[in-house]
Amino acid sequence: MRSIAEVRSYPGPLIGFSEATRELNYSLKTFLREHVYKHYKVRRMTAKARRVVRELFDAFFNDAAFDAGRARSGGFAAGIGAGPGGTRARGGGLHCGMTDRYAILEHRRLFDPGERT
């Protein structure tokens, strides 16, 4: 390449893996997909995380008490207005900043009978 115009007009990638490295990269991705990402423990934790986030969102969105409490304390809900069709998007901002640990603790507090205080 002799100019920026040549770089910009080049039809393919200018850099990339060698054939050997491309094959190793493919092998690594295949291994990770089969032995890590699809591992039963990872899939089980992913399903649990989805359930926790869904249940927290539903609780925050459907229960005005969450909204009122957070609005008084200056939480996310104070600044969230009406969404499409006039529906207030209460739950949208309440859990987006939670860490994994905080979300799990909040879920336990809300949904586990022995944890309510």
PyMOL commands that place a pseudoatom at each C-alpha (Angstrom):
pseudoatom trace, name=CA, resn=MET, resi=1, chain=A, elem=C, hetatm=0, pos=[0.000, 0.000, 0.000]
pseudoatom trace, name=CA, resn=ARG, resi=2, chain=A, elem=C, hetatm=0, pos=[1.338, 3.377, -0.985]
pseudoatom trace, name=CA, resn=SER, resi=3, chain=A, elem=C, hetatm=0, pos=[-1.458, 5.691, 0.120]
pseudoatom trace, name=CA, resn=ILE, resi=4, chain=A, elem=C, hetatm=0, pos=[-4.457, 5.944, 2.379]
pseudoatom trace, name=CA, resn=ALA, resi=5, chain=A, elem=C, hetatm=0, pos=[-6.673, 5.835, -0.706]
pseudoatom trace, name=CA, resn=GLU, resi=6, chain=A, elem=C, hetatm=0, pos=[-5.266, 2.386, -1.562]
pseudoatom trace, name=CA, resn=VAL, resi=7, chain=A, elem=C, hetatm=0, pos=[-5.940, 1.202, 1.978]
pseudoatom trace, name=CA, resn=ARG, resi=8, chain=A, elem=C, hetatm=0, pos=[-9.519, 2.472, 1.891]
pseudoatom trace, name=CA, resn=SER, resi=9, chain=A, elem=C, hetatm=0, pos=[-10.256, 0.985, -1.510]
pseudoatom trace, name=CA, resn=TYR, resi=10, chain=A, elem=C, hetatm=0, pos=[-8.682, -2.429, -0.865]
pseudoatom trace, name=CA, resn=PRO, resi=11, chain=A, elem=C, hetatm=0, pos=[-11.474, -5.026, -1.271]
pseudoatom trace, name=CA, resn=GLY, resi=12, chain=A, elem=C, hetatm=0, pos=[-10.400, -7.453, 1.461]
pseudoatom trace, name=CA, resn=PRO, resi=13, chain=A, elem=C, hetatm=0, pos=[-8.809, -7.504, 4.895]
pseudoatom trace, name=CA, resn=LEU, resi=14, chain=A, elem=C, hetatm=0, pos=[-5.301, -6.074, 5.039]
pseudoatom trace, name=CA, resn=ILE, resi=15, chain=A, elem=C, hetatm=0, pos=[-4.194, -8.203, 7.969]
pseudoatom trace, name=CA, resn=GLY, resi=16, chain=A, elem=C, hetatm=0, pos=[-5.242, -11.521, 9.407]
pseudoatom trace, name=CA, resn=PHE, resi=17, chain=A, elem=C, hetatm=0, pos=[-4.162, -14.782, 10.939]
pseudoatom trace, name=CA, resn=SER, resi=18, chain=A, elem=C, hetatm=0, pos=[-1.858, -17.138, 9.131]
pseudoatom trace, name=CA, resn=GLU, resi=19, chain=A, elem=C, hetatm=0, pos=[-3.440, -20.383, 7.983]
pseudoatom trace, name=CA, resn=ALA, resi=20, chain=A, elem=C, hetatm=0, pos=[-1.900, -22.270, 10.930]
pseudoatom trace, name=CA, resn=THR, resi=21, chain=A, elem=C, hetatm=0, pos=[-3.104, -19.669, 13.448]
pseudoatom trace, name=CA, resn=ARG, resi=22, chain=A, elem=C, hetatm=0, pos=[-6.552, -19.597, 11.836]
pseudoatom trace, name=CA, resn=GLU, resi=23, chain=A, elem=C, hetatm=0, pos=[-6.819, -23.369, 12.309]
pseudoatom trace, name=CA, resn=LEU, resi=24, chain=A, elem=C, hetatm=0, pos=[-5.676, -23.113, 15.955]
pseudoatom trace, name=CA, resn=ASN, resi=25, chain=A, elem=C, hetatm=0, pos=[-8.173, -20.314, 16.574]
pseudoatom trace, name=CA, resn=TYR, resi=26, chain=A, elem=C, hetatm=0, pos=[-10.970, -22.427, 15.083]
pseudoatom trace, name=CA, resn=SER, resi=27, chain=A, elem=C, hetatm=0, pos=[-9.928, -25.409, 17.241]
pseudoatom trace, name=CA, resn=LEU, resi=28, chain=A, elem=C, hetatm=0, pos=[-9.909, -23.251, 20.364]
pseudoatom trace, name=CA, resn=LYS, resi=29, chain=A, elem=C, hetatm=0, pos=[-13.355, -21.821, 19.607]
pseudoatom trace, name=CA, resn=THR, resi=30, chain=A, elem=C, hetatm=0, pos=[-14.729, -25.311, 18.955]
pseudoatom trace, name=CA, resn=PHE, resi=31, chain=A, elem=C, hetatm=0, pos=[-13.261, -26.602, 22.214]
pseudoatom trace, name=CA, resn=LEU, resi=32, chain=A, elem=C, hetatm=0, pos=[-14.656, -23.667, 24.221]
pseudoatom trace, name=CA, resn=ARG, resi=33, chain=A, elem=C, hetatm=0, pos=[-18.107, -24.021, 22.678]
pseudoatom trace, name=CA, resn=GLU, resi=34, chain=A, elem=C, hetatm=0, pos=[-18.312, -27.752, 23.367]
pseudoatom trace, name=CA, resn=HIS, resi=35, chain=A, elem=C, hetatm=0, pos=[-16.562, -27.966, 26.758]
pseudoatom trace, name=CA, resn=VAL, resi=36, chain=A, elem=C, hetatm=0, pos=[-17.157, -24.574, 28.383]
pseudoatom trace, name=CA, resn=TYR, resi=37, chain=A, elem=C, hetatm=0, pos=[-20.090, -22.620, 26.941]
pseudoatom trace, name=CA, resn=LYS, resi=38, chain=A, elem=C, hetatm=0, pos=[-22.298, -25.715, 26.586]
pseudoatom trace, name=CA, resn=HIS, resi=39, chain=A, elem=C, hetatm=0, pos=[-21.190, -27.286, 29.869]
pseudoatom trace, name=CA, resn=TYR, resi=40, chain=A, elem=C, hetatm=0, pos=[-24.203, -28.263, 31.966]
pseudoatom trace, name=CA, resn=LYS, resi=41, chain=A, elem=C, hetatm=0, pos=[-23.086, -26.123, 34.929]
pseudoatom trace, name=CA, resn=VAL, resi=42, chain=A, elem=C, hetatm=0, pos=[-22.715, -23.028, 32.721]
pseudoatom trace, name=CA, resn=ARG, resi=43, chain=A, elem=C, hetatm=0, pos=[-26.080, -23.652, 31.079]
pseudoatom trace, name=CA, resn=ARG, resi=44, chain=A, elem=C, hetatm=0, pos=[-27.706, -24.146, 34.488]
pseudoatom trace, name=CA, resn=MET, resi=45, chain=A, elem=C, hetatm=0, pos=[-26.250, -20.874, 35.822]
pseudoatom trace, name=CA, resn=THR, resi=46, chain=A, elem=C, hetatm=0, pos=[-27.313, -19.034, 32.652]
pseudoatom trace, name=CA, resn=ALA, resi=47, chain=A, elem=C, hetatm=0, pos=[-30.881, -20.281, 33.086]
pseudoatom trace, name=CA, resn=LYS, resi=48, chain=A, elem=C, hetatm=0, pos=[-30.828, -19.223, 36.753]
pseudoatom trace, name=CA, resn=ALA, resi=49, chain=A, elem=C, hetatm=0, pos=[-29.497, -15.765, 35.867]
pseudoatom trace, name=CA, resn=ARG, resi=50, chain=A, elem=C, hetatm=0, pos=[-32.210, -15.286, 33.249]
pseudoatom trace, name=CA, resn=ARG, resi=51, chain=A, elem=C, hetatm=0, pos=[-34.869, -16.270, 35.785]
pseudoatom trace, name=CA, resn=VAL, resi=52, chain=A, elem=C, hetatm=0, pos=[-33.489, -13.916, 38.447]
pseudoatom trace, name=CA, resn=VAL, resi=53, chain=A, elem=C, hetatm=0, pos=[-33.306, -10.953, 36.058]
pseudoatom trace, name=CA, resn=ARG, resi=54, chain=A, elem=C, hetatm=0, pos=[-36.782, -11.648, 34.649]
pseudoatom trace, name=CA, resn=GLU, resi=55, chain=A, elem=C, hetatm=0, pos=[-38.361, -11.970, 38.099]
pseudoatom trace, name=CA, resn=LEU, resi=56, chain=A, elem=C, hetatm=0, pos=[-36.631, -8.817, 39.387]
pseudoatom trace, name=CA, resn=PHE, resi=57, chain=A, elem=C, hetatm=0, pos=[-37.674, -6.858, 36.310]
pseudoatom trace, name=CA, resn=ASP, resi=58, chain=A, elem=C, hetatm=0, pos=[-41.278, -8.065, 36.613]
pseudoatom trace, name=CA, resn=ALA, resi=59, chain=A, elem=C, hetatm=0, pos=[-41.377, -7.210, 40.315]
pseudoatom trace, name=CA, resn=PHE, resi=60, chain=A, elem=C, hetatm=0, pos=[-39.956, -3.726, 39.762]
pseudoatom trace, name=CA, resn=PHE, resi=61, chain=A, elem=C, hetatm=0, pos=[-42.081, -3.041, 36.701]
pseudoatom trace, name=CA, resn=ASN, resi=62, chain=A, elem=C, hetatm=0, pos=[-45.400, -4.305, 38.067]
pseudoatom trace, name=CA, resn=ASP, resi=63, chain=A, elem=C, hetatm=0, pos=[-45.242, -3.099, 41.665]
pseudoatom trace, name=CA, resn=ALA, resi=64, chain=A, elem=C, hetatm=0, pos=[-45.662, 0.653, 42.108]
pseudoatom trace, name=CA, resn=ALA, resi=65, chain=A, elem=C, hetatm=0, pos=[-44.270, 0.381, 45.644]
pseudoatom trace, name=CA, resn=PHE, resi=66, chain=A, elem=C, hetatm=0, pos=[-40.815, -0.213, 44.189]
pseudoatom trace, name=CA, resn=ASP, resi=67, chain=A, elem=C, hetatm=0, pos=[-41.191, 2.852, 42.009]
pseudoatom trace, name=CA, resn=ALA, resi=68, chain=A, elem=C, hetatm=0, pos=[-42.399, 5.133, 44.794]
pseudoatom trace, name=CA, resn=GLY, resi=69, chain=A, elem=C, hetatm=0, pos=[-39.689, 4.006, 47.201]
pseudoatom trace, name=CA, resn=ARG, resi=70, chain=A, elem=C, hetatm=0, pos=[-36.911, 4.477, 44.696]
pseudoatom trace, name=CA, resn=ALA, resi=71, chain=A, elem=C, hetatm=0, pos=[-38.266, 7.820, 43.482]
pseudoatom trace, name=CA, resn=ARG, resi=72, chain=A, elem=C, hetatm=0, pos=[-38.279, 9.188, 47.060]
pseudoatom trace, name=CA, resn=SER, resi=73, chain=A, elem=C, hetatm=0, pos=[-34.710, 8.043, 47.571]
pseudoatom trace, name=CA, resn=GLY, resi=74, chain=A, elem=C, hetatm=0, pos=[-33.551, 9.490, 44.248]
pseudoatom trace, name=CA, resn=GLY, resi=75, chain=A, elem=C, hetatm=0, pos=[-33.258, 6.091, 42.539]
pseudoatom trace, name=CA, resn=PHE, resi=76, chain=A, elem=C, hetatm=0, pos=[-33.420, 5.405, 38.828]
pseudoatom trace, name=CA, resn=ALA, resi=77, chain=A, elem=C, hetatm=0, pos=[-37.217, 5.473, 38.690]
pseudoatom trace, name=CA, resn=ALA, resi=78, chain=A, elem=C, hetatm=0, pos=[-37.380, 9.155, 39.592]
pseudoatom trace, name=CA, resn=GLY, resi=79, chain=A, elem=C, hetatm=0, pos=[-36.144, 10.112, 36.145]
pseudoatom trace, name=CA, resn=ILE, resi=80, chain=A, elem=C, hetatm=0, pos=[-38.012, 7.566, 34.037]
pseudoatom trace, name=CA, resn=GLY, resi=81, chain=A, elem=C, hetatm=0, pos=[-41.051, 8.941, 32.275]
pseudoatom trace, name=CA, resn=ALA, resi=82, chain=A, elem=C, hetatm=0, pos=[-43.930, 7.467, 30.341]
pseudoatom trace, name=CA, resn=GLY, resi=83, chain=A, elem=C, hetatm=0, pos=[-43.063, 5.045, 27.603]
pseudoatom trace, name=CA, resn=PRO, resi=84, chain=A, elem=C, hetatm=0, pos=[-45.006, 4.060, 24.473]
pseudoatom trace, name=CA, resn=GLY, resi=85, chain=A, elem=C, hetatm=0, pos=[-48.726, 4.034, 25.058]
pseudoatom trace, name=CA, resn=GLY, resi=86, chain=A, elem=C, hetatm=0, pos=[-48.378, 6.010, 28.279]
pseudoatom trace, name=CA, resn=THR, resi=87, chain=A, elem=C, hetatm=0, pos=[-46.985, 3.052, 30.255]
pseudoatom trace, name=CA, resn=ARG, resi=88, chain=A, elem=C, hetatm=0, pos=[-44.453, 4.124, 32.844]
pseudoatom trace, name=CA, resn=ALA, resi=89, chain=A, elem=C, hetatm=0, pos=[-41.253, 2.115, 32.470]
pseudoatom trace, name=CA, resn=ARG, resi=90, chain=A, elem=C, hetatm=0, pos=[-40.625, 1.700, 36.187]
pseudoatom trace, name=CA, resn=GLY, resi=91, chain=A, elem=C, hetatm=0, pos=[-38.550, -1.453, 36.124]
pseudoatom trace, name=CA, resn=GLY, resi=92, chain=A, elem=C, hetatm=0, pos=[-36.278, -0.579, 33.245]
pseudoatom trace, name=CA, resn=GLY, resi=93, chain=A, elem=C, hetatm=0, pos=[-33.635, 1.346, 35.124]
pseudoatom trace, name=CA, resn=LEU, resi=94, chain=A, elem=C, hetatm=0, pos=[-33.907, -0.215, 38.541]
pseudoatom trace, name=CA, resn=HIS, resi=95, chain=A, elem=C, hetatm=0, pos=[-31.928, -3.364, 37.954]
pseudoatom trace, name=CA, resn=CYS, resi=96, chain=A, elem=C, hetatm=0, pos=[-29.615, -2.299, 35.131]
pseudoatom trace, name=CA, resn=GLY, resi=97, chain=A, elem=C, hetatm=0, pos=[-26.889, -1.153, 37.523]
pseudoatom trace, name=CA, resn=MET, resi=98, chain=A, elem=C, hetatm=0, pos=[-27.021, -4.148, 39.848]
pseudoatom trace, name=CA, resn=THR, resi=99, chain=A, elem=C, hetatm=0, pos=[-24.004, -6.357, 40.235]
pseudoatom trace, name=CA, resn=ASP, resi=100, chain=A, elem=C, hetatm=0, pos=[-24.580, -10.096, 39.988]
pseudoatom trace, name=CA, resn=ARG, resi=101, chain=A, elem=C, hetatm=0, pos=[-24.170, -10.480, 43.739]
pseudoatom trace, name=CA, resn=TYR, resi=102, chain=A, elem=C, hetatm=0, pos=[-26.569, -7.633, 44.548]
pseudoatom trace, name=CA, resn=ALA, resi=103, chain=A, elem=C, hetatm=0, pos=[-29.202, -8.954, 42.103]
pseudoatom trace, name=CA, resn=ILE, resi=104, chain=A, elem=C, hetatm=0, pos=[-29.050, -12.418, 43.673]
pseudoatom trace, name=CA, resn=LEU, resi=105, chain=A, elem=C, hetatm=0, pos=[-29.326, -10.970, 47.195]
pseudoatom trace, name=CA, resn=GLU, resi=106, chain=A, elem=C, hetatm=0, pos=[-32.232, -8.725, 46.170]
pseudoatom trace, name=CA, resn=HIS, resi=107, chain=A, elem=C, hetatm=0, pos=[-33.970, -11.687, 44.519]
pseudoatom trace, name=CA, resn=ARG, resi=108, chain=A, elem=C, hetatm=0, pos=[-33.547, -13.794, 47.667]
pseudoatom trace, name=CA, resn=ARG, resi=109, chain=A, elem=C, hetatm=0, pos=[-34.882, -10.970, 49.809]
pseudoatom trace, name=CA, resn=LEU, resi=110, chain=A, elem=C, hetatm=0, pos=[-37.951, -10.588, 47.611]
pseudoatom trace, name=CA, resn=PHE, resi=111, chain=A, elem=C, hetatm=0, pos=[-38.758, -14.196, 46.743]
pseudoatom trace, name=CA, resn=ASP, resi=112, chain=A, elem=C, hetatm=0, pos=[-37.320, -16.507, 49.414]
pseudoatom trace, name=CA, resn=PRO, resi=113, chain=A, elem=C, hetatm=0, pos=[-39.689, -16.693, 52.421]
pseudoatom trace, name=CA, resn=GLY, resi=114, chain=A, elem=C, hetatm=0, pos=[-36.861, -17.081, 54.964]
pseudoatom trace, name=CA, resn=GLU, resi=115, chain=A, elem=C, hetatm=0, pos=[-34.971, -14.046, 53.647]
pseudoatom trace, name=CA, resn=ARG, resi=116, chain=A, elem=C, hetatm=0, pos=[-37.649, -11.331, 53.959]
pseudoatom trace, name=CA, resn=THR, resi=117, chain=A, elem=C, hetatm=0, pos=[-36.746, -8.625, 56.435]
for i in range(1, 117): cmd.bond("trace and resi %d" % i, "trace and resi %d" % (i + 1))
show_as sticks, trace
zoom trace
